[in-house]
C-alpha cells in the first residue's frame, strides 16, 4: 500500500485534507458510493493518512538534525588564533 501512497502525488507539507482528496480521486465511483465497501474504504483512507503522518515525522526528525543549533558556552568554539595581526602578546603591539 505504500506504493499507492507514493502515487497520490502529495507532498509531505500537505495537510491531511489534501491526502483525503487525492485518495478519493484514486478510488473509482463504484468504490466511493457502495455502502458495502465502507469499511474497506475507511481502512484505505486510514492507511494512507498513516503513511503521510510517518513521512511528516521523518522529515521533522531530519530537519531537527540538520537545523543549526544555538551556540552555548559549554560547547567548544572555533580554534583560537595564537599569532595573528590582533593577537595580544602582553607587550607593546608594533
C-alpha positions in Angstrom: 0.0 0.0 0.0 3.0 2.4 0.5 3.4 2.4 -3.3 -0.2 3.7 -3.6 0.6 6.5 -1.2 3.7 7.5 -3.3 1.4 7.7 -6.3 -1.0 10.1 -4.6 1.2 13.0 -5.8 1.1 14.8 -2.4 4.0 16.4 -0.7 5.0 16.0 2.9 4.0 19.6 3.6 0.3 19.0 2.5 -2.2 18.6 5.2 -4.5 15.6 5.8 -7.3 17.1 3.7 -5.1 17.1 0.6 -4.3 13.4 1.2 -8.0 12.6 1.6 -8.8 14.4 -1.7 -6.0 12.6 -3.5 -7.2 9.2 -2.2 -10.8 10.0 -3.3 -9.6 10.8 -6.8 -7.8 7.4 -6.9 -10.9 5.4 -6.0 -13.5 4.7 -8.7 -17.1 5.9 -8.4 -18.3 2.4 -7.6 -16.0 2.1 -4.6 -16.9 5.6 -3.4 -20.6 5.0 -3.5 -21.1 1.4 -2.5 -22.2 1.2 1.2 -20.9 -2.4 1.4 -17.3 -1.2 0.8 -17.5 1.4 3.5 -15.3 -0.4 6.0 -12.6 -1.2 3.3 -12.8 2.5 2.2 -12.2 3.8 5.7 -9.3 1.4 6.2 -7.8 2.6 3.0 -8.1 6.2 4.0 -6.6 5.5 7.4 -3.6 3.6 5.9 -2.9 6.5 3.5 -3.1 9.0 6.3 -0.8 6.9 8.5 1.8 6.8 5.7 1.5 10.5 5.4 1.9 11.1 9.1 5.0 8.8 9.1 6.5 10.8 6.2 5.9 14.1 8.0 7.5 12.7 11.2 10.5 11.5 9.3 11.0 14.9 7.7 10.6 16.7 11.0 13.2 14.4 12.6 15.8 15.0 9.8 15.1 18.7 9.8 15.8 18.8 13.5 19.1 17.1 13.0 20.1 19.4 10.2 18.9 22.6 11.7 21.9 24.6 13.2 21.8 24.5 17.0 22.3 27.6 19.1 25.8 28.1 20.4 26.3 27.5 24.1 29.3 28.5 26.3 29.9 24.9 27.1 30.4 24.0 23.5 33.9 24.4 22.1 34.2 27.3 19.8 36.4 27.9 16.8 40.1 27.4 17.3 41.9 30.3 18.9 44.4 32.2 16.8 47.7 32.3 18.6 49.7 34.5 16.3 47.6 36.9 14.4 47.5 40.5 13.5 45.5 41.5 16.5 46.9 39.0 19.0 47.7 40.4 22.4 51.1 39.4 23.5 51.3 41.3 26.8 53.9 43.7 25.5 53.7 46.5 23.0 52.0 46.0 19.7 54.1 47.1 16.9 
